Amino acid sequence: MRQKSITVNLVANGIKTLMSVLFPLITFPYASRILGTVGIGKVNYASSIISYFSLIASLGISTYAVREGARIRDDKEKFNKFAKEILNINLCTTLISYVLLVIFLSLPVLTDYKKLLVIFSAGIVFTTIGMEWLFIIQEEYSYITKRAVVFQFVSLILLFLLVRSKEDYFWYAALTVISSGGSAVLNLWHSRKFIDWRGKYVYEYKRHLKPIFFIFGTSLASSIYMTMDTTMLGAMRGDSAVGIYTAAVKVNLVISTLIGTISSTILPRVSYYIGNGLKAEYEKLMKSSMNVLLMISVPAVIGMICTSDILIFLFSGKAFMGGTTAAKILSAKVLVGAVNRVFAYQICTPYKKDKEVLISTTGGAVFNLIANGILIPLAGVNGAAIATLLSELVVSFILVKYAREMLAIGPLFQRLPIYFLTSIWFFAARWAADRLVQGQALQLIVTVAVCGCGYFVILLLFKDPYLHEYKNNLLRRLKKK
């Protein structure tokens, strides 16, 4: 298989991810004003519950499939057999998930959420038959991006047509499932390009189960410290607090998700390099990807801290301003979480250190449960944010211990101080914008434009090696045209 360009993959996956986070950014301001804090809180509370059943259905299969499938993708027969085994396992886990969900729905405490949970549950089967892992293994990011954008636009149009009053939060929930349903149908059709579904094989399921369960344990523990804040906040402080916290989370979700594309896009390639003994190529890719991640995430985090109050006001409304401090706290989590993804999915996972990743995420989950139990009663929304940030730091501390066994960690962070010093002046820019510009929307535009342009101009003046390389490559391509 001809190796696809890492840059092209990152751009395509970045566009897809950008659209996936822009869609909520566009829809949430509209939905939050129509549905209010209670309606938004109900939807997100139900979504956080169904996420656990989604975890049971996925069982860590996607990450395992990408890691192992990327190693053998050049061998057609082996890959055919592998893909069918993975899909069959996933269908079994999906059935188990639905059985457990039916039992869970009988609980009286969920009476008011039953319809929402049923709506969200449709996404479980769509995710399974959609086989996104197949297209990630093949690095088909252009196809994934085109498909995702089409269905997001369809959902956006339906949002404005169907969500018109406070009682329409069921439609708002349903729209989140429509994209995955359409994508699943297209994926099934397009999968014939890579898999001969008519072939007969002697299937070996047992060899996949142990690593899949390790990865599932990791996903479960990770989900606990990613969603338990919402679940516990809803139980302790009610739907309104969840709605306010959701606004704080969504402010940072855009940057966090975009930065996460770096690790997810590179995982198939690093697995391919390690599986085929290409150590030098792997180390070079790791160093460059980490530096690009830091170059983007450090200024993004500082920028989010500077502007989170404006963002919440503009995109959610005055009723959600209680989440401003939580949004600033969660901004710091963006950087720590991005680094953790590198340690977990670009270093430990390709080297099959599933047990070590499980230990780190379990440590974070246990800490998260304890921290939320203590901090939410004391500080409410802000307590949930602090607990989440501290949990990420606990995971980071444990992952560093394991990651350094496979790769020298120090050189990966050599340029971190440079990116920090190059962006710390953003606070002064925001202070100046507040005093020189009228209107919060204009203040936001001016602050982002000045900080963004100024940051990259400074890096170009000091000839940052990675930005300089991208600039030269772009100029060469323009000259060829």
C-alpha positions, 0 to 999 in steps of 0.5 A: 500500500502506497503510504499517504501523506501525513500532512494530507491526513492531518489536514483532512482529519482536522477539517472533519474534526473542525466540522464536528466541533463547529456543528455543536458550536453552531447548534448549541447557542441556538439550542441553549436559548430555545431549550434553556438550562433544564432542557440542555441538562436533561439531554446531556445527562441522558447522553452521559448515561448512554455513554457507558453502554456505548463503552460496553458495545465498543469494548476498546475494539476500535483502538485495538483494530487500528493498532493491529490492522495497520500492521497487516493492512498490506496482506489482503488475506490476513486483513480480510480475516482480521476485519471479519473477526473484529466486526463479529466480536463487535456485533456480539458486544453490541447485543450485550449492551442492548440487553443491559440497557433494557434492564437498566431502563426499568429503574424508576429513577430514569422514568423522565429520561427513558425516551431520551435514552432510547433515542441516544441508544440508536447511535450504539448500533450505528457505530458498530456497523459503521466500522470507522476503524476500517477506514482509519486503518486504511487512512481514508481520511478524505472519504471520512471527512466528505461523508461527515460534512454532508450529514452534519449539514443535513442535521443543521438544517433539521435542527432549525426546522424541528427544534422550536420550543422548550419541549423539543429537546427530544428532537435535539437529541435525535439529531445527534444520532442522524449523522451516525446513522447515515454514515453507517450506511455509507460505510457499509457500502464503501467497505467493499473496496477493502474487504471481500465479505464473501470470503470464508475463513476459520475464525480465531476470536480468542486471540483478540479478546485479552488485549481488547478487554485491556483496552476496554478497561482503559476506555471505561476508566477514561470515560469515568473521569471524562463523564463522571463529573457530569453524572455526579454534578447532575445527581448532586446539584441538578439539571441546571448545574449540568447545563451550566457545566456543559457550556463550560465544557463545550467552550474547550471542546473545540480546541481539545477535539482538534488537538486530539486529531494529531494522535488519532491520525498518527496512530495507524502510521506509528503502529505500521512503523513499529510493527514493521521494525521502522524504529528511526521513522517512528522516533522522527515522527514522534518528535515532530508530531509532539512539537506540532501539538505543543505549538498549537495547544499551548497558545490555544490554552492560553487563548481560551483562558483569556476569552472563555467568559466572552465565548460563554456569553456569546454562544450560550447566553447570560444564564450560563455565565456561572460556568466562566471559572470552570471553563478557565480551569478546564482550559488547562486540561486541554494541554494535559489531556493532549499530552496524555493522548500522545503517551497513551496512544502514540507510545504505549498502545503501539508497543502493546502496553495495554496493561500499563495504560489501563493502570494509568487511566484507572488511577485517574478514574479512582481519583476522579470519583473521590475528588468529585465526591469532595469538591462538587458539594464544596464548589459545585460546577467549579469543583467538578472542573477542578476534579477533572483537571487533577485527574488528568494530571494523575494520569499524566504522572503515571503515563510518563513513568511507563512511556519513558521505557519505550522512548526518551521523553525529555527531547519531546518537550524541548520547545515547550518553554519557547511556545509558552513564552511566545504566547504569554502576552495574550493576556495583555492583548485581551486587556487592551481589547477590553479598553479599546474595542466596544462590544464583546463579539468585536473584542473576541474577533480582535483578540483572536486575530491579534494573538493568532497572527502575532504568535505565528509571526513571532515564530517565523521571525525566530525561525521555528523549525517546524513552522519554517518547514511547513512554510517552505513546503507550501511555497514549493508546492505553489511554485510547481503550480 
